[in-house]
Amino acid sequence: MSNRRTFAIISHPDAGKTTLTEKLLLQGGAIHLAGEVKARGQARRARSDWMKIEQQRGISVTSSVMTFERRDENGDIVTFNLLDTPGHEDFSEDTYRTLTAVDSAIMVIDAAKGIEPQTRKLFEVCRLRSVPIITFVNKVDREGRPPFELLDEVADMLALDVSPQSWPIGMGGLFKGVLNFESGALALPEGESKEFLGKLDASPEIPEPFAEEAELARIAYPEFDLEAYRGGDLTPVFFGSALKNFGVVDLIEAIARYAPPPRPQPAGDEQIPPDRDEVTGFIFKVQANMDPQHRDRIAFMRMVSGTFKRGMKLTPSGLGKPLAIHSPIMFFAQDREIADTAEAGDIIGIPNHGTLRVGDTLSEKNALRFTGLPNFAPEILRRVVLRDPTKTKQLRKALDDLSEEGVIQVFYPEIGGQWIVGVVGQLQLEVLVSRLEAEYKVEAVLEAAPFDTARWLSGEEKAIDEFESFNRANLARDRDGDLVFMAKSMWDVNYQQEKNPDLAFSATKER
């Protein structure tokens, strides 16, 4: 288990996340040509950005999983499970769920833009999960903000110490390359590394002003502390350029050396360790129609403990009866392979036809349930109106599928026939309309809903029944059949909470 590194890449749009993903796969031998991650064509469909809307916009709107291997500095093989997250704040809920399945994360910062105000929510999601973070400042060969300013921004936003592990020499001016503090290697813009000895100010490769700046950075910031990093109190910072492929080797070596191996996962009050004999795992993502030729549906399971073997039977918590898993998949960049075995920390894809849902626990004994995968109250609500009323059945199927994936939330009003979808951000609505048409052949328009937000209701049955009898016009059921209060404003939520102290109006719901 100690040779598994399961990590996510998180960034704001255009920071270079997909390019960095590609170069990490290139270093691991998972791909052999630059551009394969984003290439078009049937042979490339399991790439990082595979949806039509992703290709059109050049952004990631869904998480993807890729596995590759690389030898570490001792010659041992390390298995890397890389989860590429959506690059837009509107998909922060999908990012949150993805972070439940990883043990660490790489945060990518654009050296020119720094941390953009509209994407702070995306980065704060990382902190909510207490995931150890390595920061990679990308595009340092271009005109950008001063390195010290970038480090201070990272520290302020994440509220933790920063520890620079490398330094850009002449960033934004007479760029000379990236210096690795530990090895003393200077990565040149051509992608070559040059070794030098002695103090920074004694090296002919580094002009004196830049050497002084690098020395100041090393002195002014704390030294790297492994315990502080794994405890979520410090982030090591690497500078580089994914496009020019320098600084990437330092980054992947740091993941192998420092990133934590599989960690225990919460199951209520219990923590399930990775060395537990029983095979356990949980579904953190469901993706439909990755292969449009076969209308496939893949549930992604994070292995928590035990050694999984192909064909073994596991019991999903949402089903209650054993399920034989005959064709588990691992994703190797553009290729899929049947997984004969999997260990704690691995991510496997399980083909199914609606049996498995996000939040399901799979285990041999069905005696535990992993927690920590919530739904969040939507910030935008819209009514769905069909252009062709005869396609009601297809629309219901599509909305159920997409809500299971986490693309949207769907609410079925107690009174009235127009269904309501809820999302965190506007871009999710565009994805919804695009996928309804492309994958389900359903044309629909979205209209303003008479509600502003939603809250899940819980409490004693008598109190719920009484509330329901007086407020049926403001109630709906979600995909699971749970009762939801549809509020016209936050004032309405607060008023009802004050009026009904025996009920809880929750902004989150455990999946």
N, C-alpha and C positions, 0 to 999 in steps of 0.2 A: 504493500500500500504506500510505502514511503516514496516510491518513484512516480506517483501520480501528482500532477499539478492541474487542478481544474480552476480556470480563471475566466473572467469576463473582460471585455474591452468596452469602455464607456467613454463617450465624448459628445460634444455638440456637433451640429452639422458642419461639414467641410473642414474638420480638423485633421483629416487624413486617416480616419479609423479603418476604412476598407483597405487603403494602401498598406497600412501597418499590418493588418491581418494577412494580407497577401505576402508581405515580406517575412513575417514570422513562419508562414507555411513554407515559403521558399527555403528558409534556413533549416526547417525540419524535414525537407525533402518531400513534403506532401504534394507540392506542385513543382514544375520544372521550368515553366515559362512565365515571365511577368505578364499579367493580364488575364490569367486563367480564372482567377476568382470572379472577375467581372465579365468574362467572355460570354458571348451569346451562343445559342445553338443547343440542340438536344443533348449533346455530350457534356455540356457544362451546367445542366439544370440544378445541380446541388451546390451551386456556388453561394457566396455570401449574400449578394443581393439578387434574388431570383424572381421576384414579382415584377409584373409589367409596370406598376406604378413606381417601383424602386428604380427600374432602369430609366424610366422617363424623367424622374426627378433627380436621380443621382444620389439618393439617400436610402438609408436602411429604415424600414418600417416594421420589421419583425426580427426576432432573435433567430440566429442560426447557430449550428453546432458543428465543429470540426475537430478531428483528432489527428495528432501527428506525434512522431517520436524523434528524439535527438539524444545523442550521447552527451553527458555532462563532462566537466573538467576531469573527472576520475575515470572516464571511459564507460560509465554505467548508463544504460538506456533509461531515459525519462519519458514517460507518456504524458503529453500535454493535451488536455481537453479544453479547447478554446470556444467560448460562447460570445458571439458577436451580437451586441445589443442594438436596439433602435437608436438612431442618432438625434432624435428630436424629443423635446420635452413633452410633447403631446402623448408620447408613448412611455411615459415614466412608470406607469403601472406594469407594463410588460417588462420593463427593465428591473423593477422591484422583484417580480416573480423570478426572473432569470438569476438575480443575485442570491436568491434562496438556494440555488443549486451549485454555487461556486464557493471556493475557499479563499479567493483573493480576486483583486481587480486591477486592471491597468487603466488609469485615467489619462486620456490624450488631450493635450492643450495645444492650440494653435499659437505659435510664438508671436504672430502678427496681431491676432485678435485678443489674446489673453482669455480671460473667463468672461463670457458674455452674460449680461444680466438676465436675459430671457431663458438661459439654460441652467441657471443655478439650481433650479428644482431637480434637474436630472442628476447633478452631482451630489446633491444633498440626500438623494435616495441611497447612495452608497453608504453614507454615514448612518442612515436609519438601520441598516443591516449589520453595522459594525464589521464590515468587510475590510481586511487589510488592503491598503491601496499603494501601488507603485505609480508614480506620475511620470509621464513621458511628454516632454515639451518638444513638439514636432515643428518642422519647417524652419529650423534655426539658421539655414543658409540664406534665408530671405530677410528683407527689412522687417524688423519687429520691435517689440517692446524690450526695454533693458532687462537682462536676466534677473537682476535683484528684484525688480518690480514684479515679475512673473512669480518668483518664489514667494514674495509677500502676499500676492493675491491668492495663491494656493493655500498658504497657511491661514489666512483670514477666512476663506470660504469653508475649509474643512475643519477649522478649529483644532489643528494639530501641528506638531513640529515638522519642519521640512529639513531634509538632509541631502544636499546635492552630491551626487555620485560621479557626475561628469560636468564639464563646463565648456560652453561654446567660446572659442577664441576669436574675438573680433566680430561677434554677432551684430548684424545690421550694418557693418562697415567693411573693413578689410578682413573678410572671413578666412580663417586659417584652418578650421576644423574643430573637432570635439575632443577634449582631453578627458581621459579616464583617470580619476584621482587614484584609484587603487593600483592599476597596472602601470600607470605612467605612459600608456599608449595614446598616440595622437591619431584619431581617425580623420583622414583627409577627405576633401570633397569628392575625390575620385572613387572613394570607397575603400582605399587601401589604408592600412594601419602602419604607423611608424613608431618604433620604440625609441625612447631616449632615457638617459640616466641623469641623476643629479637633481638639484633644486629647479623649480620652475624658472627662476630668473637666470639660471645658468644654461638653459637650453637655447641653442641658436634657432630652433624651429618656432619659438614663441617670442614675439616682440615684447619688450620690457613692460609697456603699459598693460598689455593683456595678461602677462604673467602675474603682475601685481593684483589685477582684478580676480584672477583665479585663486591666488593665494588668500586673498581677503575672503572670498566665498567659503573656502575650506575652513578658515579660522572662525568666521562670524557665525556659522550655522553649526548645530550639534552634529557630532559624529553619528554614523549609522549604528543603531542598536536593534538587534534582531528581535529581542523580546518586546521592545516598544512598538516596532513595526507590526508584529503579529498580534499585539494587543490593541491595535488600532489607534495608537497615540503618535505615530510618526510615519511620514511617507518619504521614501527615498525618491529623488528626482533625477531623471536622466534626460539629457538633451540630445537631439539628433534630427535626422531627416529620413522618414520612411521612403520617400520617393527616391532619394539618392542612396539609400541603403547604408547609411552609417549611423552608428549608435544603436542599431537594431540587435547586433550580436551581444552587446553589453546588456541590453534589456532582457533578451531570452536567457542569457546566462544567470542574470539576477533572479528571474522567475524560478529557474531550476535550483538555485542555491538558497534563496531566501523564502520564497512563497511557501506557505504551509501545505503539508500533505492533507489528505482527507480529514476533516474535523468532525466531531460529534454533532448530531443533528437533533433538534428538540422534538419530543413527542409528548406534549403536555408538560408535566413536571419532570419527566425523565429525559436524559440525554443518551442517545443511542450511539455508542462508540463504533468506529469503523472495523474494529477487530472482533466484533460480535459474530458468532458462528452463523446465526440465522441470516438468510438473504432478505434484505429489506431495501426499499427505495420509495421514492414518491414522484408523481407526475407533476412537473412544473410548467409544462407547455404542451399544447396540442396544435398540430398544424395540418390543415386539410389542403388537398390539391397541389402538393409540391410537384407531383408529376401529373399534368393535366390529361395525359393519355390514359391514365388508369384510375383517376379520381381517388387517389390514395388518401389515407388519413393516418398520421403518425403521432403517437403519444411519446413524449420525451421523458425518460425516467432517469433521475439521479440515483445511482447506486450508493446506498448509505453503509451497508455492511454485508459481509459474507462474500462467497464466490458464486456468481450466477453461471449456470451452464445451460446452453441452448436446449430447449425442450422441457425444462423443468416447469412445474406448476406453481404459480403464485396467486394469492387471493387478493383482489382489489377491495379496499374498504368500502367502496361505493356499490359493489356488486354482491359480495358475501359468499360467492362460490368460486372455486379454483379456476384459474385460466391458464391453459398450456401456452407457453410462449415459444413458438416454433421458428420464427424468422426475425429475431432481434437484429437491429441494424446499427452499425457504426458508420459515421460519416468521415471520409478522408478527402477533404476539399471537394473536388468534383466527382468523387467516386463514393459508392455505397458498397459496404461489404457485410455479409452475414457474420454476426458476432457469435463465436462458439462459446466464449467465456467473457466475463466482465468482473471487475473488482470494485471495491469501494472507491468512489471518486469518479468512476467512469459514467459517461452518458450514453444510454442506448435508446434507439428508436423502436417503438413497438407498433407495428401495423395493426389497426383495429377498425371496426365499423361502428363507432359510437359507444363502445363498452367502457373505455377509459376516459376520465375527465381530469382537468386540472385540479389538484388538491388530493387526488386519490393516493392512498398508501398501498403499496404492494408488498406482501410478506408471505413467508411460508406458513406461519401459524395464525395470522390475522388477529394478533393479540395487542397491537399497538397502532397508533395513528399519528403521523407527523403533522406538526402544526406550523403556522407562520406564513401561510399563503393566503392573504386576504383579498377580498374585493374592496375597492374604495368607492365612496359615494361619488357619482358622476358630477361634473361641473357644467356639462351641457346636455340638455334633453331635447329630443326632436321626435315628432311623429313621423311614421313611415307610411307613405301613401303609394299604392301600386298604380302604375299606368294601365296595367291589364288586370282587372279584378279577378279574372279566372285563375291567376297564379298565386292565390292565397296560400295553398299548400306548399308550393316551392319557397315562398317567402318565409313561412314559418320554419321550414327545414334550414334555410340559409341563416336566419337569425339565431336559431338554436346552435348551429355549428359555430358561427362566428363568436357567439357569447361564450361557448366552451373554450375557444381558443384564447379569449381575453381581448379580442379586437374591440368588442363593444360589450355593454350590458343591455339586456332586453327586459322590458317590463310590460306585463299584460294587465291592463286596467280591469278592475272589478266591474266597472260600468263603461260601456262603449267598446267599439270594435277596433279602433285604431291603436296599433301597438306603438310603444315608445322605446326609443333607444337612448342610452346614456353613454357619454364618453368623457374623457378627461380633457381632450383638446380637439380643435377644429379639424386638424389633418386626419384624425381617425374617421371622421364622417366622410371625407373624400375617399379614403381607403374602403370604407363600407360600400359606397355607391359603385366604386370601380370593381370590387370583387363580386358584388351582387350580379352585375352585368356580365363580367368575364367568366365567372365560375359557375353561376347558377342560372344564367340567362333570364334574369329578373330585372326589369327596369322599374325603378322606384324614385320618388322624390322625397325630400325631407322638408317638413314644415315645422314652424315654431310650435312648441308644446306649451300648454297653459301652466307648466310647472317649472320651477327654477332648480330644484335639487331633490334628492331622495334620501330617506333614512329607513334602515331596517328596524322593524318592531319586534320587541321581545318582552316577555313578562308572563304573569299568570294567565291561564286560559280565560278566566272570567273577565279580567281587565281588558284583554285583547278583544273578546267578543263584544263587550260593551262599547269599546272605542270603535269597533268595526261597524256596529249598528248605526252610529251617528256620523261616520265619516267615509261611507262607502265610495262616494264620488272622488275621494282623494286617496284611494287605496289601489294597489296593484300587486301582482305576484311576479316574482322574478323567475329565472330559468329553473330554479330548484323548487318553486312553489311556495317560497317564503313570503310573508306579508311585508309590503313596503309602503311607507307613507310618502306620498308625492306632495311636496311642499311648494307653495308659490313664492316663498322667500325664507330667509333664515329667521326672520321675525316670526313667521308661522311655525317653524320648528321649535323655537324657544317658547312660544306661547303654549303649544300643545304639550311640551315637556313639563312646563310649570303646571298646567291644568291636569296632567295625568302623571303624577309622581310615581305610580306603580309600574309605569311602562318605561322601557329604555328605547331611545331613538338613536340608533348607532350609525356612525359614518363609515364603519368598516364591517365586513362579515367574513368570518373564516370560511375558506372554500373547502 
